Amino acid sequence: MGFSKSYSFIFAGLLLVAITVVLIAGNNSKIDLEEDSITRLKDIYFFSKVSYCDAQQINSWSCGIACMRHQNMAISQTVTTELQGQGYCGFVKDSQNIVISFRGSDNLRNWMSNLNCRKFNYQKCDKCNVHEGIYNIYSSFQNKLTECALNLIKQYPQASIIITGHSLGGALATLQAVDIKTQYPDYSIELVTFGSPRVGNQKFSDYANNLLKNNSVRITNKKDVIPHLPFKFFDFYHTGQEMWIVDEISFKTDCKQGEDQNCSASVKPNLSINDHLYYFGVYSGCTLVRGESTQEDVHSILDYLKSSCPVH
């Protein structure tokens, strides 16, 4: 989630520490994970980071540290909706990928207050329901990013589509990936989300998993609270293959598709929410870093836990 409008940021030089990321296997044994795979996930994470920048910065690809990682990006369209949703679509020349990225929320308190249990009938699959508030924000884009990607496919027919987002943006990215893959099953689509909440019911999860198969990855970080919401008790389930960042040097990739009690679901949510705001040690918003979690952030989550969706 970006907090550029609510907090002051500390601007400092960015030191990227090279670490060996490992896969935790059975009996606590550790197996080296390809560094190239981690680098690629970080590359996609920076696409989600850019989505928190101002639309003008995105269009000119002049958003500082967030844009510097991908200097061969050609933006086709940036969309900002009346429900404060934002996303962009563009083409990466060096990797020949089309990218759709959705922004999370700029205001944690407002977003948490809307993360209730109401569902909406998702008509693309039988008995599928999705979170009403998330779907309303997704609908406010009016298929503009879908049309953008389709136009780029006409120009670059061999290109693959990467769809990503952090936090609420990850939920919007999930709906986008399912929609495009449903309409255009032959297109190569890869969904990668970071700290996404649950989007729909078990039927929707099954539909999305069958549709996207192994091309849907859900990154979770340590004790990030947001992937625990909305609660399973109200028939909300995750989609995709979870990859859990356990700590600074451990990466668990053998999680089951959808929900796995041995991965991030095995820990209690961290109400400081810093684990939600920093993936791979990098702040999720447009700027370099943000200050420590405020008391307001904690109260936002506590208010949610006391609301109509009790803990499960």
Secondary structure, 3 states (H helix, E strand, C coil): CCCCCCCCCCCCCCCCCCCCCEEECHHHCEEECCHHHHHHHHHHHHHHHHCCCCHHHHHHCCCCHHHHCCCCEEEEEEEECCCCCEEEEEEECCCCEEEEEECCCCCHHHHHHHCCCCEEEECCCCCEEEEHHHHHHHHCCCCHHHHHHHHHHHHCCCCEEEEEEECHHHHHHHHHHHHHHHHCCCCCEEEEEECCCCCECHHHHHHHHHHHHHHEEEEEECCCCHHHCCCHHHCCECCCEEEEEEECCEEECCCCECCCCCCHHHCCCCCCCHHHHEECCEECCCCCCCCCCCHHHHHHHHHHHCCCCCCC
